[in-house]
């Protein structure tokens, strides 16, 4: 026997859950930007640039998966571009153009994140 009440409540409950997740995502945007900026600073310091590049690639990967599912398609697209660029920069470690493309991509990602910050 089916519980019709649970079936009809499911879309509203799902919608509420996604709305809550969107709010939590927005609440963490500044933290995500600060993490990317700190990792870029680590990269530029030369202390462990490969590890820093991997961290940026992984942060981009996480955003590429999460952001679109919460309705932030522009952030997701920028994150995919950043992830791909950092992957290429890691593969072509001696390539200044690949590194510059990765730096540009993560800057664009941070710009997209900043655009969603509450005013």
Buried (B, 14 or more C-beta within 10 A) or exposed (E): EEEEEEEEEEEEEEEEEEEEBBEEBBEEBEEBBEBBEEBBEBBEEEEEBEEBBBBBBEBBBEBBEBBBEBEBEBBBBBBBBBBBBBBBBBEBEEEEEBBEBBBEBBBBBBEBBEEBEEE
